[in-house]
Every structure is written in C-alpha cells, then in structure tokens.
Amino acid sequence: MNIKQRGDALRSIIGSVRDGSFEYDERQPPKTNWSMYDRAQIGEVTLYLENIRDLVDEAERRINDRSPPKKRGPGRPPVNSADIAKALLMQSYFGAPNRVAQGLLDLFREKLGIDRSFSYKTIERGYDRETVNEVLDEITRIMNESVEGIEYTFSFDGTGFSSNNKENYAAKRQAQNSKKGSKKGGKKETIPNDSFPESATKSKRGFTYSVMGIGVHTKLVAGMAISSNHSIGETTMFPEAFQQAISYHPDMDAVLGDGIYAARWITNLVATHHVTPYFLPKANVTFKSKGYSGWGDMLLSLQNSPQEWMSQYHMRSISETVNSMIKCRFGQPIRKRLNPRRKTETRLKIIGHNVRRVGCLEIFEEIIPHWRRCGL
C-alpha cells in the first residue's frame, strides 16, 4: 500500500467515525454495587470532612519538612495556612459565602482539627494567599499518589465555570461549535473550536476556564490549568495540565482528547514523554508530519487497528462525565471578583471533587488512600 492509498484508507476510517457509520465492537456495560453506592452516599459528608483534615495535615507536614523554619515578626501570630485551606475546602463543598462559612467553621472546627476559629475576612483573604495554594497543590499530589499503579490512561478536556446561574457553559460551547460546522448529507457537522466561548455578561465577571487531565478509571483530576482569559484556547493550556499530570504519574501510558488536541505539536509533546496519544484528527488529515514524528505514529496506529484505537479513544467521554460531576455537586456560581481569587475558587471545586472521589473509591475498596498508608 503506497502513501496515497494509506491516506485514503485513513480518511475513510475517520469519515465513518464522524458520520456515525463506523461499526464498533460491542463493549460490556460495567456492573454497579448498589449496596456500596448507598454507603458512599450516606457517609459522604463525614468522610469528606475527615479526609480534608487528614489530607491537609499530611500536606502541611511535607511542606514543613522541606522548608526552612520562618522567623515570625512582631504582632499577632497569623492564622495557619493549613487551617485556612481546610476552611476553604469545607466552604466549597457546602457552596457557602464567606460569612456563612465562618459559621460552618465554628460548627465543624473540631471535626476538621482546627484549634481556633477565625473571621470570614481571614477566609476571604485566603483565596489569594500563596501558602494556601501551596497546600492545595500538595494535597492534589497526595491524592494522586493513592492511585499509583492503578491509573495509566488520562483524558483531557476543557470546560468553563460560570459566575452567573443564567449562563450555561455547555450550551454556549455547543452553539459556538455549531457556527463553525458545515452541512454534510443534510446533517450539520459539529467541529470543535479551540477558543473558549465568551460570557455574555456586561461585567468583568465571565467564565473561568479550565483544562483538566482526568484518570479514566478512578475519575480523579491529575492535572489542571485555570484561566479567566477566553481567548487563549484549550491547546495553549494543555501543556500545563499535561506536565502536572505526568509529574504525578510518570508511568502514564495513554492520553486521550477530542479533535481540538489533534495538532502535530501536541501529539509530539505527548509522544516525546513515551505516552501514546489518542486524538481523532480531521477528516482531511494527511500523513505529513512536518517534523513531528509522533504525528505519523498516531495515524498509523489508527489505520492499522481502528477497533482497538477507537476503544481507547472513546474513553475520553469520562472527562465530560467528570465535568458534569463537578458542576452538579459544586454548582454554585463563581463569587469572587479578582482573577487570582477566581482561579483559587475554581481550583477548590476541582480539588473538592477529588476529595469526594477518593472517599468513594475507598468505600468501594478500590484504593487505600495514601495518608492512611502513612498511618495517619
């Protein structure tokens, strides 16, 4: 088969996938243990608060072990950053404003392992405190350590978190892609668009955008990039999310993503880390690598084993599932006005999802959380 025939065969496969005529091998539906599901739902709040306490305490211990002790200046001692991180994660779970969060802190202070209460202004200032974000980064690492040896495949996707209940990101994204589509056989084709949809609100408080790398088995977020700028696009944010995910999971085996990520440089970025990319290219794709060797390897694997390739690729829908999980449970609109605080508020929603998910996986006896292995 010469290069032209290879290209024609590849474009035929991609065309059949995009128009829905590709014949897939049937996959067995997974089974659900409903008894354990009930236990996870009933015990969620208790386990969430306990996991916040243990996670943040472990993160604080690690940070203190690698950081030199800091000299305290005159005046009243500042509130511990770890305690503020616990309060912010609790606040995100209940979707409460700052003043209500202070009341919840008084209610759950002992459960969270916080020695003394503090005001809602301290909670508010915690959103742009660097030491708090350091704690949040560390607990993300700890949670991903809990699935080492279990998770090897990661799906990447972008989404937006609204500051207004009247705006729905998914609807705006669909409308944006439809404008770019073209009619084929009387049916309008949806083509993914790299740029994020812009908010219609007249104020500066629009969407906060995120690209996340999500483990398809555990549904844990391993990498995230967050921005308030709609014009930079998903591909610009992909490297940050990918580098974070692979730093937590150096044995990563496969990366999945929709057509937005089917760019030669992204494919090569993934391949140079010895990870297999699965990004569905456009219907008019060619084998011209233009200096990116990972591009040709991905296209050849799609052409040679389309059923196996598609069975991997379509697991990318897990990332869309996780987007919905986060927005259903942490669905309060973004309240903060300053961009650094908006980014932290978005990060708290994503990390809160991870804390919930780890508790669920523990109840289903799929993992033993890393902080429990440490004897906490």
N, C-alpha and C positions, 0 to 999 in steps of 0.2 A: 504494500500500500504506500503510494507516494504522499508527499506532504499535502498536495491539494485534496486527495481522497481522504486523508486524515482530517483535514479541516472541515470538509463537507460532512463527514460522519459525526464529528464533534458538534457542529452546528445543528445537525438533525436531532441529536440527543437533547441538547439544550432547548431547542424549539419545542420538542414534545413535552418537556417538563414545564415550560412556561405556558403552553396552551392546554395543559391538563390531559394530554393523550398518552403520557408515559405510563406503562403498565408496571406497577410496583408489586413486589412480592409481599404477601400479607404478613403483618407483624402481630404477634400475640399480645393482647392487651394485658397490662400489669394487674396483679391482684392487690387488693387493699385489705389490711387487717383492721376491721372497723372497731374492734374492741380497744386496740391500742390507739386508734384515732380518737375515740371518746376520751381516753385517759389524757391524751395530749391536749385536747381542747379544755378539759376541766382543770387541768393543772397548769395551764399556760402562764397565768399571771404570777403565781407563786414561783414557778421555775424561772421565769423571765427576770424577776427581781433578784433571786438568788444568784443567777448566772451573771447579772450585772455586777453584783458585789464581788464575786469570786474572780471574774474576768479583770475588772479594774484593779483589784488588789494585786493580782499577778502582774499586770502591766506596770503598775507603779513599782513593784519590787524589781522588775527587769530594768526599768529606766533608771532607778536609783543605783543599781549595781554597776551600770556602765557610765554613769555621770558623776563627776566630782561633786562633793558637797558644796552647796552655795551658802555664802555668808549672808545673814539676814541683817538688813538695815534697821534704823530706828523706827519706832511706831508699832502699831498693832500688827500681829502676825497675819499674813494673807491667808485666805481660805485655801485649803489644799486643792490642787488641780484635779486630783483623782476624785475627791468628793463632788466637785462641780461636774465632772464627766458623768458620774453616777446620776446626779440630778437631771442632767440634760437628756440622758438616755431614758430615764423614767418619764420625763416630760414629753418626749417624743412618742413614747408608747401610748400615753393617755391623750395625746393631742391637745395639751392644755396650754393656755397663755401663761406668761411669767408669774403673775400673781397667784393664779390657781396652782401653779407648780410649786410655789412656796408652801401652800397648804398641804399638798401631797407629800412634800418633803417632810413636813412635821409628822404626817401620818405614817410614812414608811421609813423614817430615818433609821430605826433600829434594824429593820429588815435589810436595808442597804449597807449597814455597817458604817454609818456616818456619825461621828462623835458629836458634832454640834450643828445646829440649824444655821441658816444664813438667809439673807433677804432676797427678794425677787430681782433686785438690781444686780446682785452678785451673779445670779443665774443669767441675767441678760448680758452682762459683760463677758461671761464665759464663752459666748459664741465667737468672739474674735480673740481669744486668749491662746497663744501659741502652745503653751504647755498642755492645755486641754486637748488640742488637736493632736499633739504627740501621743497622748494616752489613747485617743481614738484610733490612731494608726497602729499602735501596738496591739490593741485588742483585736483588730482585724487580722493581724498576723497570727495571734494565738488561736483564733477560731479556725483559721485555715490550716494550722498545724494539726488540728483534730481530725482532718480528713486526708492526711498524708497516707499514701498507699491505697487510697480508695478512689480518688478523683484524678482523672487524667485528661478528660475532654472538657473544653470550655467554649461556651457560646458567647459571642459579643453582639451587643445591640445598644442603640441609643434611645433615650426617652426624655421626656420633659416633665417637670413638676410645676404645677400652676400656682400662682398667687391669688387666683380668683376661681371660686366654685363654678362660675358661669362658663369658664373656658375648659374644654376637654382636649388634651394633647393628641390623643389617638385620632379624634375626628379631624383636627387641623392637619395632622400628618397625612391622613388618607386623602383629604381634599388637595393638599399640596402635590402629592404624587399623581393624583388623577389628572391634574392640569398638565403634567408632563407626559401623560400617557398618549398612546395612539390607538386607533381602531384597527383591529385585525379580525377578519371574519365576522364583522358586526359586533364584536365584543371589545370593550375598551381595556387596553393593557395597562397595568399599573407598573410604573418604573420607579424604583427607589431614588430619592433625591438626597444628596449628601448634606445640604444645608438644612438646619433646623427650622421649623415653622416659627414665625414671629407672632408674639402676642398682639391681640387687637386692642389691649387696654391703652388708654392715653397716658397713664402714669408710667414711671420708670420701672414699675414692678411687673415684669412679664414672667415668662417661664425661666426656670433654672434647669439647665440641660445636663445630662449625664450619659456617659458611655460606660457600660459595665461588662465585665467578663465573669460569667456565671458557670459554675460546675453543673453539668447536665444531670449528674446522678444525685448529688446532695442538694442542689439548688442554692448553694452558698455563693455569695459575691466575693470573688477573689481580687478583682482589680476594678478601680473606678476612677474616672476623670470627670470633673464637675466644672461647669462654666455658666455664666449668665449671658454670654455673647452668642446670639443665634447664628451669626454669620460665619463662624469658624468651621463648622461642619463636623460630622462624625469622624471622618477619616483623619482630621487633624488631631482629634482627641484620642484616637485609637492607640497610638504608641504608648501614651502614659498609662492607660488602663492595661495594656498588654504587658508592659515592663513590670508593673506592680504584680500582676497575676503570676508571671513566670518567676519572679523573685520569691514568691511564696510556694510555687510548685515547679521546681526546676526539672522534674520528671514529666512535665506536660507532654502529652502525646499528640493531641489534635486541637485545632482552633476552628470554630465554625462561625459563619456570618452570612448575612444576605448579600445581595448584589452590590450594595454600596461599597463593601470592602473588597470587591473583586478588582483591585488595582494592582498593577505589577509590583509597585514598590512595597505595598502592604503584604502581598503574597511572599515576596522575597524576604521581608523583615521577619515574618513568621518562620520561613524555611531555614534562614540562617541560624535560628535557635534550635535547629533539629526538631522542629514541630511540623506536623503535616497540616497544611491549610485546606479548608473546605469552603470556598466562596463560589457561588454559582455565577459564572460570567454572563455577559450579554449575549444575545442570540447571534450577533455578527462577529463573534470573537475570532481571533487568529492566533496561530502558534508563535508569532513574532515576539520574542522575549525582550528585545530592546535592552539587553544587558542584564536582565533579572532572571537568573537561572531557575528560581523557584516557580516561576510562571509556567514554563513548559512542563515541569514535573507534575504540577497540579492538573493541567489539562490532559496529560497522558493518562493519569490515574482515573480521571473521569471517563475518558473514552474507552479504556481497556476494561474497567469494571464498573459500569454505570449503576447496577443494583447495589453493590456494596458501598459505592461512593455516596449514593443518594440516601442510603440508610443512615450513614453518618451525618450527612448534611442536614437532613430534616430534623435532627435533634436540636437544631438551633432554635426551634419553637419554644424550647424550655426557657430561653431568655425572655421571650414575650410573656410566658406564664409568670415568671418572677416579677417582671414589671407590674403585672396586674396584681400579684400578691402584695407587693409593697404599697401600691396605691389603694388597695382595698382596706388594708389594715392601718396604714399610716396616711390616710387620705385627706387630712386637714391641709388647707392651702398654706403655702409658704407665707409666714407672717413677717419675717424680717425685711427691712428696707435696705440696709447696707449690704453690698455684694459679698464681703467676707463672711458676714453672718448668714446670708442666704446659702452660701456654699456649705457652711457648717450644719445648718438646719437640714439641708438635703442629705448630707453625709450621715447625719443621725438617723434619718429614715432608713437608709440602706443598711447601716450597721444594726439598727433595731431589728430589721428583717433577719439578719444573720443570727442574732441572739435568739430570736424565736425559733428559727430553723434548727439551730444546734440543739435546743431543748427538745424539739420534736424528734430529731434523729436519735437522741439519747433514749427517749421513751420507746421508740421503735427498735431499740437495741442494735442500731446500725453503726454507732460510733460510741467511744468513750471520750468525752471532752478532755482536751489536753490538760486543763487545770485540775481535773480530777485525777489524772495520772500522776500529776506532781504532788498529790497528797493534800491538796487544799481542802 
